[in-house]
Amino acid sequence: MHFKLLLAFVEDSKTDAVVAAAREAGATGSTVINNARGEGLNKSKTFFGLTLETQRDIVLMIVEEHLSRRILENIAEAGEFDTSPGSGIAVQLDVEDAVGVAHQVTELVGKMEQSL
C-alpha cells in the first residue's frame, strides 16, 4: 500500500471542519499542530506595531494514495482555500515509507475493496 502525506495550513477556526471533511473523504486520522504563523501574498496588517493575524494550525494526515486527491479537494472546500484569500493552503507529498500505520491498513483495505 502506498501513502501520501497531506499538509494543511488552516485558520484555527476552520481546523475542526477541515479534519471532519478529511475523515468524510476517507482519512483515518490526523495530527494537529497549533500556533503556526505564515504570510501569504499580502503582508499582515499591523496596529501600533502589533501584527493582526489569525492563528493558524497545521493538520498532518497520512492517507492512502488513491484517496488523497478526494481528501485534498474536501479539505480545500471545507477550509475555503480557493474562495477566500489567505484562508489556507494544502499540499500532498509522497511518502517513501511509514511505520505505525498497520492498524489503519486493515481499515483502508476494506474501504479500497468496496470502492473498486
MARPA-681794 format. One record per residue (C-alpha): residue number from 1; y, x, z; residue in one letter. Coordinates in steps of 0.2 Angstrom, whole numbers, plus 2048, in hexadecimal, padded with zeros to 3 digits. Each point is the difference from the previous one (the first is absolute). Example, Ala and Ser with C-alpha at 12.3 -4.5 7.8 and 13.67 -1.06 7.14 Angstrom:
REM residues 2
[1, [7EA, 83E, 827], 'A']
[2, [811, 806, 7FD], 'S']
This chain:
REM residues 116
[1, [800, 800, 800], 'M']
[2, [811, 807, 7FB], 'H']
[3, [810, 7FC, 80A], 'F']
[4, [813, 800, 7FE], 'K']
[5, [80D, 803, 80E], 'L']
[6, [80E, 7F4, 800], 'L']
[7, [810, 805, 808], 'L']
[8, [80D, 7F2, 803], 'A']
[9, [811, 804, 806], 'F']
[10, [807, 7EF, 806], 'V']
[11, [80E, 7F8, 80B], 'E']
[12, [7F9, 7FE, 811], 'D']
[13, [803, 7ED, 7FF], 'S']
[14, [7F4, 7FF, 7F1], 'K']
[15, [7F2, 80B, 807], 'T']
[16, [7F5, 7F1, 806], 'D']
[17, [802, 7F7, 7F0], 'A']
[18, [7FC, 80F, 7F6], 'V']
[19, [7F0, 804, 80A], 'V']
[20, [7FB, 7ED, 7FF], 'A']
[21, [802, 801, 7ED], 'A']
[22, [7F6, 80F, 7FF], 'A']
[23, [7F2, 7F9, 80A], 'R']
[24, [800, 7F0, 7F5], 'E']
[25, [7FE, 80B, 7F1], 'A']
[26, [7F1, 809, 807], 'G']
[27, [806, 80E, 80B], 'A']
[28, [7F5, 803, 80F], 'T']
[29, [80C, 808, 80C], 'G']
[30, [811, 809, 801], 'S']
[31, [809, 80C, 80B], 'T']
[32, [813, 7FE, 804], 'V']
[33, [80C, 80E, 804], 'I']
[34, [810, 7FA, 807], 'N']
[35, [812, 808, 800], 'N']
[36, [800, 807, 7EE], 'A']
[37, [811, 803, 7F8], 'R']
[38, [804, 801, 7EE], 'G']
[39, [80E, 7FF, 7F3], 'E']
[40, [7FF, 7F8, 7EF], 'G']
[41, [80B, 800, 7F1], 'L']
[42, [810, 7FB, 80B], 'N']
[43, [804, 809, 810], 'K']
[44, [7FF, 7F7, 810], 'S']
[45, [811, 7F9, 806], 'K']
[46, [808, 807, 810], 'T']
[47, [80B, 7F8, 80D], 'F']
[48, [80A, 80C, 80B], 'F']
[49, [7F4, 80E, 7FB], 'G']
[50, [7F0, 7F6, 805], 'L']
[51, [7F4, 7FC, 7F2], 'T']
[52, [7FC, 7EE, 7FD], 'L']
[53, [7EF, 7FF, 7FA], 'E']
[54, [7F1, 7F6, 803], 'T']
[55, [7F0, 807, 808], 'Q']
[56, [7F2, 804, 7F5], 'R']
[57, [7ED, 800, 802], 'D']
[58, [7F3, 80A, 7F6], 'I']
[59, [7F0, 7F6, 7FD], 'V']
[60, [7F1, 80A, 7FB], 'L']
[61, [7F0, 7F8, 7F9], 'M']
[62, [7F1, 808, 7F9], 'I']
[63, [7F9, 7F3, 7F3], 'V']
[64, [7F2, 7FF, 7F3], 'E']
[65, [807, 806, 7EF], 'E']
[66, [7FC, 7F0, 7F7], 'H']
[67, [80A, 7F5, 80D], 'L']
[68, [80F, 80C, 801], 'S']
[69, [80B, 7F9, 7F2], 'R']
[70, [7FE, 7EE, 806], 'R']
[71, [804, 806, 812], 'I']
[72, [80F, 80A, 7FA], 'L']
[73, [807, 7F1, 7F6], 'E']
[74, [7FE, 7F5, 810], 'N']
[75, [809, 80D, 80A], 'I']
[76, [80E, 800, 7F4], 'A']
[77, [802, 7EE, 800], 'E']
[78, [7FF, 7FE, 813], 'A']
[79, [80C, 80E, 803], 'G']
[80, [80C, 7FA, 7F2], 'E']
[81, [800, 811, 7F9], 'F']
[82, [805, 7FC, 7EE], 'D']
[83, [80C, 7F1, 804], 'T']
[84, [80A, 808, 80E], 'S']
[85, [807, 811, 7FE], 'P']
[86, [7FD, 80C, 80F], 'G']
[87, [7F2, 7F5, 807], 'S']
[88, [7F2, 80D, 7FE], 'G']
[89, [7F4, 809, 7F5], 'I']
[90, [7ED, 801, 7FE], 'A']
[91, [7F6, 80E, 7F8], 'V']
[92, [7ED, 803, 7FD], 'Q']
[93, [7F8, 811, 801], 'L']
[94, [7EE, 805, 7FC], 'D']
[95, [7F5, 804, 80E], 'V']
[96, [7F5, 80F, 7FE], 'E']
[97, [7F5, 7FC, 80F], 'D']
[98, [800, 7F6, 810], 'A']
[99, [7F6, 7FF, 810], 'V']
[100, [801, 7F3, 80D], 'G']
[101, [7FF, 7F2, 7F3], 'V']
[102, [7ED, 7FC, 800], 'A']
[103, [802, 7F0, 80A], 'H']
[104, [80D, 7FA, 7F2], 'Q']
[105, [7F4, 805, 7F2], 'V']
[106, [7F4, 7F2, 805], 'T']
[107, [80D, 7F3, 800], 'E']
[108, [807, 806, 7EF], 'L']
[109, [7EF, 801, 7F7], 'V']
[110, [7FE, 7ED, 804], 'G']
[111, [812, 7FC, 7F9], 'K']
[112, [7FD, 80B, 7F1], 'M']
[113, [7EF, 7F7, 7FC], 'E']
[114, [808, 7EF, 801], 'Q']
[115, [80F, 805, 7F5], 'S']
[116, [7F4, 807, 7F2], 'L']
